[in-house]
Amino acid sequence: MTRLFAIILFALVSTCPNAAHAADGSFPVEIRVDASATRGPLRPIWRFFGGDEPNYTYMKDGERLLTQLGELKPREVYFRTHNLLTSGDGTPALKWGSTNAYTENADGEPIYDWTITDRIFDTLLERGVRPYVQIGFMPEALSTHPQPYRHEWRPGLPYNTISTGWRYPPKDYDKWRELVYQWTKHCVEKYGVDEVNGWYWETWNEANSLPDGYWGGTREEFFKLHDYAVDGVRRALPTARVGGPHSAGDGGDFTRAFLEHSLRGKNFASGERGTPHDFVSFHAKGVPTYVDGHVRMGISAQLATIDRGFGIVASFPELKQTPIVIGESDPEGCAACQGPMFSYRNGTVYSSYTAASFARKQDLADKHGVRFDGAVTWAFEFEDQPYFAGFRQLASNGIPLPVLNVFRMFSRMGGDRLAVTSSGEIPLQEMIERGVRDRPDVAALASRDGDTVAVLAWHYHDDDVPGPDAAVTLAIEHLPAEWKAAEVRHYRIDDQHSNAYAAWRRMGSPIAPNQEQYRELQAASELALLEAPTTVALERSACQLQFSLPRQGVSLLVVRPKALP
């Protein structure tokens, strides 16, 4: 290091009031952000959510959570849910829901009832959230194998017990198409063409998950189901946004065959060539395990699936610029399941995993040159369950979990993505092949939107075990020359900040928090500042900040210009 550079470095550090020395035992990490080097738009890929149980949306805690999601980016947040056409009285249960949209009279004539589907969509739209419409599952009156129909699954039972009469093809495809047409037509009449044009419409869920998954027919029967559904949607609204296939995993040969059919195959419904296709969707999940008394996350499995899925789409030249939505994108595959391997969910492992994985999803899109529009976090809430029961959810009994605060951080970013380097970053290919098993991943995502620079930094490791803090030196360089000083707001998620679960444990894990405790938990669930906002004098259009970032912690630093006194 030259003497001149050392003097400049000392000056930069000394001008930052929130500069701090690394704690004993920590390891150094240098993160550099170039505020002048953009990597294209930072797409808000985080703004999609979903869950199996549609009827939770209009229950007390469901409405509260949807309000919080809608506030993140009003009218740009989407919600996808199963069971929108499933028969039943609307009583929710784990991995179950119903709307009774379709029944038949004694003569086999259709009876349409949109009461519950309207209530679901009304609840979403009133809170700034738009429907990502899943066309499914099969109404009892249309199913080729209707009995038994409602399943009685609960945690601990074999997963395939969910596979009942709702999963089968229709006994009459024309009635199926007419159902979808009438539903779409009703939505257009109720909400207007402009509103419904902003929705996504897709058919079913994971039709490749045979033999005991979500689809009980053949591959060709699913293609036929999809063609007839899209024909019904487009007959009611020719400009509706339709796509698929929402395969389990990247889908492999199934996804390739579906895309080939959509692009060049004979349409089962119209007899014409191809099926309208406005977006591509597949699913990607991690595979956590429980080893040596702790959970070990499987981020490599999720990223490898996304890598393959993007590769499949990129192999079709016609689809290189077609939007991709990863229709379910999570650390594992069963939100309603419980057990030791799911113990990451309440705390900061889930939040740091989310920060690290979402950033790498964007890197994978860049690698394949595809248009990546979003990833659905398949997590919502489970009404009237025990506090912090261990489900994969965003809130428990109306109290947001730390992972929701990562999405609050994402919502404060925008504009263009900036170039970032980190000495603590795990290379993308290594993470795909091996995960984060040796050294931790300490890295960052940065954006610039007008006069706001935002830097999201995380300290992630697959193993949920204690580890040393990262002593982070963050250099933000090439800020606008007219900036003489900047205000820095530092938000943090860790055991002491933005973490209602940790606060609950410090209370002694009360089964039923009293009113005062509930208020304390609500306060602890908010996105919190690590310290009071500070004003930093800039030197040579740069600022350097130092802070300690604990394992599984996430920081968001928001930097804006500010006049000096």
N, C-alpha and C positions, 0 to 999 in steps of 0.2 A: 504494500500500500504506500503510495507516495505521500509526502508530508502534506501537500496541498489537499489531496483527497481526504486525508485524515482530518484536516482542519474543517473542511466542508461538512464531512460526516458528523463531526462533533457539533457543529453549528446547527445542523438539521435536527439532531436529537435534542439538543438543549432548547430548541424553540417549541417543542411539543410538550405541553403541560402534562399529558397523560403517559409520557414515556416512563417505563418501569423496568427495573432490573429483573432478570430471570430468577425464578425461585431456585433454591438449592436442589440439585438432582434433576433439573430439567435439561432438555436438549435444545440446541439452537436451530431455528428454521428461518430462512430468509425468503420473503415473498415480495416480488416486484410486480407492480402494475404500471403499464404504460397508458396513460390517459389519452394519448394521441393516436394509439394504434388500435383500430377497430377490427373486429372479426365478423362483421355483419350484425343484423338485428338480434337482440336477445329475445327470442320468442318466449311468451309466457306459458311454457309447456306444463307448468305445475297446476293449472287452473281447472283440472278435471278430477272429479271424485265420484264415488259410487258405493253400492252395497247391495246385498242380496234381498234385503227386506224393505220393500217400497212403502209399507204402511207406517214405518217409523218416521217417515218424513214429516207427517202432520201431527205427531205426538209432541208433548211439551218440550222435551229436550231435543227432539229432532228439529223442531221449528227454531229453537234457539241456536243450534249449531248451523243450520242453513243460513240464518241471518248473519252469523259470523263469517261464513264462507262467501256469501254474497257481497259483504263489505270489502273483501279483498280486492275485487275487480268487478264492480257491478255490471251485470248483463254480459259478462265474458266468462263467468264461471259456469261449468256444466256439471250435471249430475246424471249418472247412468245407474239403472237399477234393473234387477231381474223381476220376473213375475208380474209384469204389467197387464198381461192377458190371462193370468192363471185364475181358475174358478175358485170361489170361496167367498166368505162373508167379510173379508178385510181384516180378520184377526191376525196380528203378526205373531211369528215365532222364529226361532233361530233357523236361518236358511230357508225361510218360507215367507210368502206374502200372497195376496190375492186381490182382485178387483171385481170379479164377476162381470166382466165386460160383455161376455157372450154366453147366452144360453139359447135353448130352442124350446118351442112349444110342442104340444103333443103331435102336431103334424110335421115336425122337423123344420119349421120356419124359424129364422133367426130372430132373437130378441137382443137388442143392443142396449147396454146400460153404462153410461160414461160417468156415473156419479163419483165413483172412487178414483178413476183415472183423472178426472177433472180436479178432484181435491188434491191429488198429488201434484199435478202440474200447477195449479193455482198457488199452492204453498211454495213451490220453487220460485215461480215468477214474481210473486209478491215480495220475495227476499233477494231479488237481483240475480237469481240462478236460473239457467235455461236447461230444458230437458235434452238429454242425450238419449233418444228413444230406442229402447231395445224392444223389438217386435217379438214377443214371446211371453209366457210359454203357451202350450197348446190348451185351449179351453177344454174342459171335460167332455162337453157335448160334441166336440170335433175330433177328439183323440181316437186313434185306431186301437188303442189298448187302454181304455180309461180307468180300469180298476186294478189295483187300488190307486187312488188319486192323491190325496193328501198324505205326505209322509210324516213320521213322528220322530225325526232325527233329533238327537241332543248330543252334546259333547260326551265322548266316550264310546258312542255306538259306531259301528262300521260306516264309513262315509257313503258307501253305495246304497245305504238305506234311503237316501234322498231320491233314488231313481224310480219314480213311480209314473203314473199315467200322464202327467204333464209334459213328458219328454218325447212323446211319439209324434210321427207325422199326422197330418189331417186325413180324415176319411174322405174329405171332399175338398180338393184344392181350389175350386171355384168359390166355395163358401169361405175358405181361408182368405183368398184375395179380396172378396167382398168385405169381410171383416176389417181388413187393413185399410181398404178404401174408405169405408164408412168412418173409421176412427180418424184417419187423416183429414177427411172432409170436415168432420166435426171440429177438429182442432183448428183448421183454417177458419171456419165460421166463427168460432169462439174467440180465437186469439189474433186472427188477421194474417194475411199472406206474408207481410214483412216480418212478423215475429216468427212464424213457423219456418220461413226460409232460413232463419238463423239456427235451426236445430240440426242435430245429426239423427239419421234414421238408419238402423242396422237390424239384421235378422238374427235372433237367437243368441246363443252363447256356447262357445267351445264345442262345436258340432263334431270335432275330431276326437273328443275324449271318450272313445269307445273302450270296452263295451258297456260300462256301467256309469257313464258320465251324464252330460246334459242332453245328449241326443240319442234317441233309440232307433233311428232309421239308418239307411245307407248313405254313403257320400252323395250319390246321385239324387237321392230323395231330398237331401239338404239343399243341393243346388236348385232343385225344383221348388222347394219351399221358399228359398230366397228370391228366385225369379218372380214367383207369384206375388210375394210380399212387396217387392220393389215395383211391380206393375200396378199394384193397388195404391201405393203411395204416390207414384208419379201420375196416375190417372186423376187423383184428387188435387195434386199440386205438382205440375210438370217441372218446377224449378227446385223441388225439395232436394236436400243433400243426402245422398244414400251411399252406403258402402258396406265393407266387411272384409274378412269373414269372422273376425273375433275368435280366432283359433286358440286352443290351449297351446302355450308356447309359441315358437315361431311357426309351427304347423307343418314344416317340411314339405313333403309331397302333397299333403292336403292343401296347404296354402297355394302352392304352385298350380295345382289343378284348378282351384277356385279362381285364381287370377286369370289363368288361361281360358277358363269357361267364360268369365266376365268380359274378357277382351275379344274373344274370337269364337266362342262356342255358340251352339244353337240355343236360343232362349226358350225355356220350357213353357213360358206363359204366352209369348207373342209369336214364337216361331222365327223371329228375326235373329240376326247375328249379334251376339254380345248382350250384356246387361249393363245398364247405367252404373257408373262407378266413380264416385266423387272423392272417396278417401279409402285408405287401406288400414286394416286394424288386425293386430295380433296381441297376444298376452305374454308377459315375461315375469317370472317369479324367481326369487332366490330360494336357497335350500339351507336353512339353519339346522344345526345339530346341537346335541347336548353332550358335552365332553368334560370330564374331570370336574364336574360340579358347576359348570357354567355354560351359557349358550355361546355357540360359535356361529356367526352369521355366514351366509353363503352368497356374498355379493358377486362372486365370480360367475355363478350359475346364471344369475339374472342378466349380467352384462353380456355373457356369451350368447344367451338367447336373443337379446336385442341385436347383437352383432350379426347373427345369422338371419334374423328377421329383416333387418335393413338390407342385408345382402340379397335376400330373395326379391324384395321389391326392386332394388337397383338392377337386377338381372332382366327386368322388363323395361326396355327403353321408353315405352309409352307411359310408364308410371314414375319416372325419375322425379318429376315435379308434382306428383299427386300427393296431397297431404297424408301423413301417417299419424294415426293415433294409437298408441299402445293402450289397448282397451282395459287392461288391468295390469298394474305395474307395482309389485310389492316385494317385501323381503321373503315372503312365502305364500302358500296358496289357500289358507282357510282362515278367514277372519273370525269365524264363530268357534273355532277349535281352541282348546286350552291345554296346557301342560308345560313341562320344564323347557322344552325347545322354543316356546313362545314367550319366555320370560323377559325378552328384550322390549316388549311393547310399551310398557308404562313409562319407561325412563328415557335416558339420553342416548342409548344405543340406537333406538328407532329414529331419533331426530338427526343424529350425526350420519347414520346410514343414508337417510333421505337426502341430506345436503350433498354428500359425496356421490351418490348414485345419479341424481338428477343432472349434475354437472357432466358426468361421464356419458350420459345418454346423448347430450348435445355433441360431445366429442365424437361419438360413434356416428351420428348423423353426418357430421363433417367428413368423416372417413369415407363414407359411402356416397356422399354427394346427393342425399335424399332430402326431401322437405319434411321435417319433423315438426308437427303442430302441437302434440301434447301427449301426456301420459296420465292415465286414470289411476289415482290412488284409491284402491278398493278398500276403503275404510270410512266408516261413518260413525254411528253410535248404536248402542243396544239399550233400549229403554228399560228402566226399572230393574237393572241388574246390580249386583253388589258393587261398591266403589272399587275402581281399579281392579276389575275382575280378571284381567289378563286377555281380554279380547283385542283383536287388531282394530282399533278405533281412534277417532280424533278427539273424543271427549268422553268422560265418564260421569253420568248423573249431572250433566250440564256443565262439567268442569273440563275445560280444554287440557289436553295432554301436551307435553313438550313438543311432540311432532307438529302439532298445529302451528306452533310458533315459528317453525321453519318456513311454512307457507306464508305466514305473516312477513317473514323476512323477504322471501321471494317477491311478495307483492310490492315491496319498497324498491325493487330493482326494475330497470327498464331501459329503453333506448337501444344503444349499441353495446354489444359484448366487447370487452377490452382484452388485450393480450395480457396474460399473467404467467409468471414463472414462479416455481417454488422449489427450494432445495429439499423439502420434505415430501414432495409429491411422488406417489407410486405411478410409474408409467402405465398407460392405458393397457397395453398388451399384457404386461405382467399381472395387472389386476384381473383381466379376463381369464388368464390361465391359472393364477394361483390365489387370487383374492388378496386380502390384506392380513397375512398370517405372521410375517416376521416383523419388520418395522411398521409403524403406523403410517397412515396417509394424512399428511398435513398439507393442505392445498387451498386454493381459493378460486372463486368465480367473481368477475368484476364487470360492472356496466357503467355507462355514462349516458345520462338523459338530460340534455341541456346543461344546466349548471349544477347537476348532481352526479357525483361519482359514488358508487356503492360497491363495497367489497365484502363478499361472503366468504369466511374462512372456517374450516372445520378441522378437527383432530379425530380421525376415525380409525378404529381397529375392529377386525372381525370378532375378536375374543372379548367378551364382557368381563374383563378382569382389570384391576387397578394398574396404572402405569404412570410414568413421569409426565409432567406438564411439558408442553412445547413453549419455549421462549421465542416468541415470534417477533421478528423485525419486519415490519411492513413498510415498503417504500412505494409511494405513489408519485410517479414522475411525469414530467411533461404536462403539468396542469396549465390552463390558459395563462398567458403572460400577464393579463390584467388582474389576475388573482394575487393580492398581496397577503391575504390571510384567509383562513378557512375555519368554519365551525365543524367539529367532529362529534358525531353522536355514535356511541358504541353500544350496540345491543348484544345481549349474551343469553345463551341457553346452556346451563350446566346444573350442577346439584343445588346451587344457591340462587339461581335466577331463572325465571320463566318456566318454573317446574313445580306444578301443583302436586305431583306424585311424591316428590322428595319432601315437600312441606307436610303432606299427609303422613308420611312415615315418621317425620319428626314429632308429629302430634301423638304418635303411638298407634297409628293405623286404625283409627276409630271405625267401627262397623257402620255407625250412624252418626256422622258429624252433627254437632248441634248448630244452631243458627250462627253463632259467632265463628265457629270453626269453618262453616261453609263459606262465610264471607272472606275469611282468611285464605281459603283455598281458591276462591274466585280471584282474589287479588294476586295470589302466587301464580295463577295460570296466565296472566297477561304477559305480553312481550316486554321485558324489562331492560332498562339501561344498566350497563355495568357500572357507570359513573355518570356524574353530571356532564352535560355537553361542555366541550372545551373549545377555546379559540387558539388556533395555531398560526403563527407567523411563518410564511413560506420563504424559502431561499432557493433561488434558481428554479422557480416553478416546480418545486418538489417539497414533499413532506415525508418524514420518516417517523413511524409510530412503533412503539414497543409494548407488548403485552404478553401475559402468560395465558395460554389456552390449554385447559385441562383435557385429558383424554375423554373422548365422546362429547366434547364441548363444541359449540358453534357460535361464531361471532359475526355480526353485521356492522360494518363501519360505514356511515353515511357522511360524505364530505361535501360541503357547500361553501361558496365564497362568502366572506364576511368582512366588512370594513373594520379596520383597526380603530380603537378609541383615539 
